[in-house]
Amino acid sequence: MRSILQNIYGTQKGEVAFSRIKTLLEVFSEKINIPKAAAFSESDTILITYGDTLLREGQPPLQTLHRFLDEHVKNMFSGLHLLPPFPYSSDDGFSVTDFFAIRPDLGSWADIRSIGQRFRLMLDLIVNHVSAESSWFKSYLAGQKGFEELAIEVDPSTDLSIVTRPRFLPLLTEFKKHSGRRVHLWTTFSKDQIDLNFNSLNVLENMVKAMLFYVSQGAKMIRLDAIAYLWKEIGTPCIHLKQTHDMVRLFRRILDSVAPHVVLITETNVPHEENIQYFGNGWDESQMAYNFTLPPLLLYALSTGNARVLAEWIQSVSTPSAATMFLNFTASHDGIGARPLERVLPATEIDRLADLVQRNGGYVSTRRNPDGTESPYEFNITYVDAIKAPGIVNDPFHIARFLASQAVALTLPGIPAVYIHSLLGSRNWAAGVELTGRARTINREKLSAEKVAAELADQWSFRARVFQPYQNMIRVRIRQPAFHPGSGTQVHHLDDRVLTIQRTCPNQNLFALTNLSADRLTIRLPDTKTDATLTDLLSGRRFYAGSVSMSPYDVLWVDNRVESALS
């Protein structure tokens, strides 16, 4: 830890930083209860949700969420990513005004701890920025001791053209300090989100304190939000800098020392080669990273009805050690990232996807490139509507196509994460976008818990027709040892329309077949007797291995252990 700090800050300042962090560790080591941590397995699936996605009159939303989990998804999810429950000023929680408080309208830390006793709880450490409405920033503007270096002041005449920009917004925002001095501050994401200056040891200490506080409140996973942009250095792209990776190593060492049961996960919506850098050497940075290429590439495969590019990409993906794994998802509170498709698809195909999203009622957020041009950064749309056939009012394959997309995420090596709006079959919330003026709101609708329950009870409702088979897939998945994150994976090219993934472990040999097209087709399973009788684990359907018929967007999970009992 001392060595990392000295690499970042130099010998003398690094020693001061080490002394301050050591004091924090001594304080929090007494507050953190270290449970016997279970390793991740096939039984792990994570639900992603805001604390107030489901609302019930007269009840704190966190308690409403807990009740919904008990009544509708019991034993389906082992983990819960609770999106920022802190007081905030904008960006639906990601402009934090107080890192140590829970929004009073949401619930309390007691509610958080209660959820954490039932689930492997993930909380966000929003490490890059703080709200312009926060007491920290107000203290900075006032020049109060300890906050003088909170923000990053930059001369507006400085050439920042090579800085990587995630959004098409000004990089610097002007503020007036209480002294009357005007300053231009680094604001990567918005004028309300003031980038934190990690050259300041006070900033470092406060963010480490926040991370350890979350662990003391029951967090077993810490998500490092927008971590790639943490360190700024004029004359560089200010993304993925060595100091940023050193900081991830520091967070990992801190957690390993006082909370070895806590998993660090990095959120870096960038091309795959850059994303996996945050695994470090496999042991020294994050244990988990989002599989950011999967959502847009899967969307592309479904839009073309061809699995080959997706299959070849899956075959090429790996992590540097058995201690590292991907979080496989298709949707989250954010949109579908377009940048992870760079160097995977040509720009013309990315533009075609952008057109598809817009035709299905979504939006395309852009970013500014160093040469002044714009390119797609994010597709803002629910995944349910992203995969709809454009121009067809009642797409007969809509639900089947969506469930096929979700099945793929459940079969890949790693841990699957399911956004609550995908589980509930939510559609584009266009009214929300009109209300907020923000494209991302399209996938962040607040729902009546009573209305959702009624729709789930109605077998003919759109929500129920998504939720029930989705629920079945998850319940079947968590009982299959071949879906262990460390089990073997092989991709077979049986038909360009079918994604065929073989998962193997000592106790199971499982084929996951997903028809990504609207065609009816027949395939033959490899390495299996032609006349062997097999059973689909999802539906109970039986068939011969030499002649497996698949309907449009069909999903089959075939366990070869069944063969010996039935053939």
Secondary structure as UniProt FT lines:
FT   HELIX           2..9
FT   HELIX           11..28
FT   TURN            29..31
FT   TURN            42..43
FT   STRAND          46..49
FT   TURN            51..52
FT   STRAND          54..56
FT   TURN            57..58
FT   HELIX           61..72
FT   TURN            74..76
FT   STRAND          79..82
FT   HELIX           91..93
FT   TURN            99..100
FT   TURN            104..106
FT   HELIX           109..118
FT   STRAND          120..125
FT   STRAND          129..131
FT   TURN            132..133
FT   HELIX           135..142
FT   TURN            145..146
FT   TURN            148..149
FT   TURN            156..157
FT   TURN            161..162
FT   STRAND          172..176
FT   TURN            178..179
FT   STRAND          182..186
FT   TURN            191..192
FT   STRAND          193..196
FT   TURN            198..199
FT   HELIX           201..216
FT   TURN            217..218
FT   STRAND          219..224
FT   TURN            225..226
FT   HELIX           227..229
FT   TURN            234..235
FT   HELIX           242..258
FT   TURN            260..261
FT   STRAND          263..266
FT   HELIX           272..275
FT   HELIX           276..279
FT   TURN            280..281
FT   STRAND          288..290
FT   TURN            292..293
FT   HELIX           294..304
FT   HELIX           308..316
FT   TURN            322..323
FT   STRAND          325..328
FT   STRAND          336..337
FT   HELIX           339..341
FT   TURN            342..344
FT   HELIX           347..359
FT   TURN            360..361
FT   STRAND          363..368
FT   TURN            370..371
FT   STRAND          374..380
FT   HELIX           383..386
FT   TURN            390..391
FT   TURN            393..394
FT   TURN            396..397
FT   HELIX           398..411
FT   STRAND          415..419
FT   HELIX           420..423
FT   TURN            424..425
FT   HELIX           430..436
FT   HELIX           439..443
FT   STRAND          447..448
FT   HELIX           449..457
FT   TURN            459..460
FT   HELIX           462..477
FT   TURN            478..479
FT   HELIX           481..483
FT   TURN            485..486
FT   STRAND          488..495
FT   TURN            496..497
FT   STRAND          498..505
FT   TURN            506..507
FT   STRAND          508..515
FT   STRAND          521..523
FT   TURN            526..527
FT   TURN            530..531
FT   STRAND          533..536
FT   TURN            537..539
FT   STRAND          542..544
FT   TURN            545..546
FT   STRAND          547..550
FT   TURN            552..553
FT   STRAND          555..559
FT   HELIX           561..566
//
